[in-house]
């Protein structure tokens, strides 16, 4: 039971740390930038020169930037969680 408590505690520590890690996805030389934290939550959306885009183009750029940011956040999240597993379960990974 002690190992489970320790693993839960470590997992909570990592989740807290992931809140502070910010990654971003961008398109068209930062025309649209979406930022996410390591817990895969969107924290910011920036659009430079809103009037430069057609509605459909802007929607596509927002989707693309968001997906890129979420992919980066997922990689960070996986790496952090794997580090817990390696520390808690040697030989597991």
C-alpha positions in Angstrom: 0.0 0.0 0.0 2.9 2.3 0.7 4.1 2.2 -3.0 0.6 3.1 -4.2 0.4 6.1 -1.9 3.9 7.2 -3.0 3.0 6.8 -6.7 -0.2 8.8 -6.1 1.8 11.6 -4.4 4.4 11.6 -7.2 1.6 11.7 -9.8 0.0 14.7 -8.1 3.4 16.5 -8.0 3.9 15.9 -11.7 0.4 17.2 -12.5 1.2 20.4 -10.5 4.5 20.7 -12.4 2.7 20.2 -15.7 0.5 23.2 -15.0 3.6 25.4 -15.1 5.0 23.9 -18.4 3.7 25.9 -21.4 4.0 24.7 -25.0 2.7 26.3 -28.1 1.5 25.6 -31.6 1.7 28.2 -34.3 1.0 28.7 -38.0 2.0 31.2 -40.6 5.0 32.7 -38.8 3.1 33.2 -35.6 0.0 34.7 -37.2 -2.0 32.3 -34.9 -0.4 31.0 -31.7 -2.1 28.7 -29.2 -0.5 27.9 -25.9 -1.3 24.9 -23.7 0.0 23.7 -20.4 1.5 20.3 -19.8 -1.9 19.0 -18.7 -3.3 19.7 -22.2 -5.4 22.7 -21.3 -5.4 25.6 -23.7 -4.2 28.7 -21.8 -3.9 31.3 -24.5 -4.8 32.1 -28.1 -3.2 34.9 -30.0 -4.2 36.1 -33.5 -2.0 38.7 -35.2 -3.8 41.1 -37.6 -7.2 39.6 -37.4 -8.4 41.5 -40.5 -5.7 39.7 -42.7 -7.7 36.5 -42.8 -10.9 35.2 -44.3 -13.1 33.5 -41.7 -12.6 30.0 -43.0 -8.8 30.5 -43.2 -8.7 31.8 -39.7 -10.7 28.9 -38.4 -8.3 26.4 -40.1 -5.3 28.2 -38.6 -6.8 28.1 -35.1 -7.5 24.4 -35.4 -4.1 23.6 -36.8 -2.3 25.7 -34.1 -4.4 24.2 -31.4 -3.7 20.6 -32.5 0.0 21.4 -32.7 0.0 22.8 -29.2 -2.0 19.8 -27.9 0.4 17.4 -29.5 3.4 19.1 -27.9 1.6 19.1 -24.5 0.9 15.4 -24.9 4.6 14.7 -25.5 5.5 16.6 -22.4 2.8 14.9 -20.4 3.9 11.4 -21.5 7.5 12.1 -20.7 6.7 13.3 -17.2 4.4 10.4 -16.5 7.0 7.9 -17.8 9.6 9.4 -15.4 7.3 8.6 -12.5 6.8 5.0 -13.7 10.5 4.5 -14.2 11.2 5.8 -10.7 8.4 3.7 -9.1 8.6 0.6 -11.1 12.2 -0.2 -12.1 12.4 -2.3 -15.2 8.8 -1.5 -16.1 9.7 0.7 -19.1 
